[in-house]
Amino acid sequence: MQPGETALLCEAGLLVPDGHENVAVVPGDDDDVPVSLFWSDRLGGLAAFSATCGPLRVPPEQLVRRRVDVAAVLASMMGGLELPSCWQPIERVDGLAWELGEVRLNNGPQRNSLWFARRLSDRVVQKQVKAALLARPHPRLRVLLTSSRGERLDDLELPGTSVVPMRDVLTTPDAPAVSGEILGARISGAPPRDDGRPIALSPDGRTLTINGNEVLTFTAPGHVAAIRSLVAAFEEGRGLPVGEITHLGSPDRLFGAKRWKELSRFLKSQGGLWRLVP
């Protein structure tokens, strides 16, 4: 990260001090390996020994260790949701999962429990998060936002929980803020717009309608992410290399035998690019 970027994150309160380093990289040395510090009365502060320059004073600001303030980051991203005014994230899995509070979606009278988890593509983390969810049962559908990509969550199933990759419900692709409207549509499974198009996808990405009468539904986050990409490419008149659809090497591996049997009638490879063909 560049110094200017670090300063911006610090000014926004997203990076906060978290102790000090006891080693430093000495400028000018070729190996770029951190070396231990020592006190120098002559230099009036902590110093590091350079093989080329001898003892060099290390500026105190260079030694400040910083960490991401997760609460501040989540607060900045959840500002558009109807959460209680006094909400605070509660850490449920150390450094990995937080319970954010009760959120109202689609202007409904009831609230859903909202969580956030990172590194959810890791199998060990999945087990930890699942245990935390089971320890906190909820009478209504729980919403779990995650920074993990949808295509890496193909087989993930969590009881009573809708897992939503955060990048799918941002206000805009470049804006780090969750859209309550998009998230609400994703959770409710809103039907696709009926405007006569040969291919239409519901706002939540789970219902694909082809030629007005073929309806395919998807629930796994990886499937939803792939279908969103394919529909977007169809609307732009282009195909996608398999790497932009799945990291598994082929769509049939991603969707599995049953789902692939339905989808393969409309998903074709042409010149090495995959396209939806209504």
DARA-V532336 format. One record per backbone hydrogen bond with DSSP energy under -1.0 kcal/mol. CO is the residue of the C=O (numbers start at 1). NH is the residue of the N-H. Records with the same first field share a line. If there is no record, write none. Layout:
BEGIN
CO->NH ; NH
END
This chain:
BEGIN
2->6
3->7
4->8
5->9
6->10
7->11
8->12
9->14 ; 15
10->13
14->69
16->67
19->65
22->37
24->35
26->29
35->24
38->47
40->44 ; 45
45->40
46->58
47->38
48->56
50->54
54->50
56->48
59->62
60->63
63->21
65->18
67->16
68->70
69->73
70->74
71->75
72->76
73->77
74->78
77->178
78->81
81->83
82->104
84->87
90->99
93->96 ; 97
96->118
97->92 ; 93
98->116
99->90
101->114
103->112
105->108
112->103
113->143
114->100 ; 101
115->145
116->98
117->147
119->122
122->126
123->127
124->128
125->129
126->130
127->131
128->132
129->133
130->134
131->135
133->136
142->162
143->115
144->164
145->117
146->166
149->152
150->153
153->156
158->161
160->142
162->144
164->146
165->168
166->169
169->179
172->175
175->177
177->171
179->183
180->184
181->185
182->186
183->187
184->188
185->189 ; 190
193->195
198->211
200->209
202->205
206->218
207->202
208->216
209->200
210->213 ; 214
214->210
216->208
220->224
221->225
222->226
223->227
224->228
225->229
226->230
227->231
228->232
229->233
230->234
231->235
232->236
233->238
234->237
240->274
241->244
242->245 ; 246
250->254
251->255
252->256
256->260
257->261
258->262
259->263
260->264
263->266 ; 267
266->277
268->275
270->273
273->270
274->240
275->268
END
